Amino acid sequence: MASTESLLRVDDLRVTYASRQPGGEDVHAVRGIDLSVERGSVLALVGESGCGKSATAFSLTGLLPANARVEGSATFEDTTSWPSTNVSSAVSGATGSA
C-alpha cells in the first residue's frame, strides 16, 4: 500500500483584513481552516461568494494585499511556511525555482 504523505498541510488558517477607514472594523475573511493535500491528490475549494475561497488561496501564494493579516501555520513538503514566509516561497525553495 502506498503511503499517504501530506504535500501541503494548513492548520488554523485565519485571514483578517484591517479596515482602511478610520474607526472601521476589521473583516475576518477566513476563520480557522484546516486542510491537508496528499501527494498525487487534488483539492477543490467550493462555497458561496464571499466565503473565503480566494483569501485562502491568496494567503497560500502570498498574494494578499498589505492590509491583510494571516495567522495559523502552513507546511509544504516538511517546510513550515508561516508566519515567516508563504507557501509560494517554500515551493520555490523546494523546487529550486525563483
C-alpha positions as CSV (number, residue, x, y, z in Angstrom):
1,M,0.0,0.0,0.0
2,A,1.3,3.5,-0.9
3,S,2.0,5.9,2.0
4,T,-0.2,9.0,2.3
5,E,2.3,11.7,2.7
6,S,1.0,15.3,3.1
7,L,2.3,17.6,0.5
8,L,0.6,20.6,2.0
9,R,-0.9,21.0,5.5
10,V,-2.6,24.1,6.8
11,D,-3.7,24.4,10.4
12,D,-6.0,27.1,11.9
13,L,-5.7,29.5,8.9
14,R,-7.1,32.9,9.7
15,V,-7.1,35.9,7.4
16,T,-8.2,39.3,8.6
17,Y,-8.3,42.5,6.5
18,A,-7.6,45.7,8.5
19,S,-10.1,48.4,7.8
20,R,-8.9,51.1,5.5
21,Q,-11.5,53.5,7.0
22,P,-10.7,55.4,10.2
23,G,-12.5,53.7,13.0
24,G,-13.8,51.0,10.7
25,E,-14.0,47.3,11.8
26,D,-11.6,44.6,10.6
27,V,-13.0,42.0,8.3
28,H,-12.5,38.3,9.3
29,A,-12.4,36.7,5.9
30,V,-11.2,33.2,6.9
31,R,-11.7,31.8,10.4
32,G,-9.8,28.6,11.3
33,I,-9.4,26.5,8.2
34,D,-7.6,23.2,8.5
35,L,-6.7,21.2,5.3
36,S,-4.3,18.7,4.1
37,V,-3.4,17.8,0.5
38,E,-1.8,14.4,0.0
39,R,0.8,13.9,-2.7
40,G,-1.0,13.0,-6.0
41,S,-4.4,14.3,-4.9
42,V,-6.5,17.3,-5.9
43,L,-8.3,19.7,-3.6
44,A,-11.1,21.9,-4.7
45,L,-12.4,24.9,-2.6
46,V,-16.1,25.2,-3.1
47,G,-18.5,27.6,-1.5
48,E,-20.7,30.7,-1.8
49,S,-19.5,34.0,-2.9
50,G,-17.6,35.8,-0.1
51,C,-16.9,32.7,2.0
52,G,-13.1,33.0,1.9
53,K,-12.1,30.7,-1.0
54,S,-9.9,33.4,-2.7
55,A,-8.5,34.7,0.6
56,T,-7.5,31.1,1.4
57,A,-5.7,30.6,-1.9
58,F,-4.1,34.1,-1.9
59,S,-2.8,33.6,1.6
60,L,-1.1,30.4,0.5
61,T,0.6,32.1,-2.5
62,G,1.5,35.3,-0.8
63,L,-0.8,37.4,-2.9
64,L,-2.9,39.2,-0.2
65,P,-2.9,43.0,0.0
66,A,-0.8,44.8,2.6
67,N,-3.8,45.3,4.9
68,A,-4.2,41.5,5.3
69,R,-3.0,39.6,8.4
70,V,-2.5,35.9,8.1
71,E,-2.4,33.6,11.2
72,G,-2.0,29.9,11.6
73,S,0.5,27.5,10.1
74,A,1.3,26.0,6.7
75,T,3.7,23.3,5.9
76,F,4.8,22.4,2.3
77,E,7.0,19.3,2.0
78,D,8.1,19.5,5.6
79,T,9.0,23.2,5.4
80,T,6.9,25.3,7.7
81,S,5.9,28.5,5.8
82,W,4.0,30.7,8.2
83,P,4.4,33.1,9.8
84,S,7.8,33.9,8.4
85,T,7.1,33.4,4.7
86,N,4.4,32.0,2.4
87,V,3.9,28.7,0.7
88,S,4.9,30.0,-2.7
89,S,8.4,30.8,-1.2
90,A,8.6,27.3,0.2
91,V,7.6,25.8,-3.1
92,S,10.3,27.9,-4.9
93,G,12.8,26.8,-2.4
94,A,11.8,23.1,-2.6
95,T,11.9,23.1,-6.4
96,G,14.9,25.3,-6.8
97,S,12.9,27.8,-8.9
98,A,12.6,31.5,-8.2
